[in-house]
């Protein structure tokens, strides 16, 4: 969480590619030695240095990852909140700021909101201290998270990211489940949890990680710590940080922030009944300081019928100007299946000042989706047209801190030789100046005034406490949202990416609490974790709503609390 000084905005930069032999590089992993603290168990009912958020497929559950970053306890937590109730109360408070029935934490806050809202100008705290409230707190005073908390389990300290699996699996009864994954620095593992896939079901707040009466996840749910669990007898290297999944959800890679390595796991979700994730491979000679990773959007229609594109990933680094391309090989044709990674290409970012610190990365294949949607099902030239659509470059966006900017480029291009196509070629064309500390980048929609989806980029600037909203097509900065200090992670109400890419109308739905039902777009809110204040802010992303709340903070889950000694 180091800070960064003044910067100069840069518009243009050069790229050089390094391509070497694509061969597997096997490494014997080192055992992590991080201290996880010897204190008391962490409180299940408190949001404490949150570093990850995720919503369930059906939008009924908000999962929050708490990292125990200051080692005040002997582990972090994963919490499950009732998202239906949270959305209901958010809508209620939007209609009537400070409404009765909302579990506000601080005396006088509700009256202050009723007096000052819908104006969103910060007011003084109602305790008479004369201290100004934080951004969003006047009209959305902090609420008690216990009113929405349904479950919590304990894992290791220093969890860095929370992702829901791309694929589901069914258990012996036919019930659908998903996985949650967390790279955990405290014990150098991939923590994993089974949760119910509620896409077409009632809410379910269960979290399964082998926990007993203490609610602490068992050793089997910290993958990568036991060499006997894999055929190569590997141990996960130290400081696991970022992760990315294959589109099919059968494999994921993990970066390491203090090692020249990246790791490959088989997730087990493709197996009948679901199997435990398995550490399969560790690739060496990676740039040091691995941070984020993203799967390259490879479209099967772009390739010839006898070609099957293997999943590929790009990784970023905080101490190198190189983005590294890794290729996943499933090895299914072997008598003993032993998947591995190959390091294929490095893209050097030069001209962007030092170019040595890249963070979040995201790819946007929406131009391909929109193109395919226009091809008629009975078109006699459908196959060729679909291939042309699939070969449209996807957009690429990378957060850079040297200087603070968002790098803008493309991935995938026709080679011009014999009808060839390189689906993983990464090129950059420019950058967008940002405020200090760009970190994570997300691609998600808003609901426009006409009720249609519109995809946007959401870029968190940790140091500056700012969330940028950027149009991925025009690269125009549409909004700069002030947030609580240390914005670390975002999650969104679930949505269908293809529908958002086509600018379909956002579907309508309802939310119910205590027998009362309110109408609402099924996609409406984003959820932002403040690492430095240990609470979650709710943002309204629906421009059809009255009252001027679009892209503002409209709810505050938990008491904003500064770190000890600050």
Secondary structure, DSSP 8 states (H G I E B T S, - for coil): -------------EEEEEE----B--------------S----TT---SEEEEEE-TTS-EEEEEE--TT-SSS-EEEEEEEHHHHHHHHHHHHHSTT-TTS-BSSTTHHHHHHHHTT-----B-TTSS--B--TTTTTS-EE-GGGTEEEEEEE-S-B---EE-SS-EE-TT--EEEEEEEEETTTTEEEEEEEE--TTS------BSS--TT-B--GGGEETS-GGGSTT-----S-EEEEEE-TTSSEEEEEETTSS-EEEEE--TTSTT----EEEEEE-S--SSEEEEEE----GGGS-TT-----EEEEEESS-SEEEEEEEE--TTSSS---EEEEEEEEEEESSTT---EEEEEEE-HHHHHHHHTS-TT-TTHHHHHHHHHTS-EEEEEEEETTEEEEEEEEEEE-SSTT-EEEEEEEEEEEEE--S-EEEEEEEEEE-TTSBEEEEEEEEETTTTEEEEE-TTT--EEEEEE-SSSEEEEEE----HHHHHTT-B--EEEEEETTEEEEEESS-EEEEEETTTTEEEEEE-BTTSSSS-TTSEEEEES-----TT-
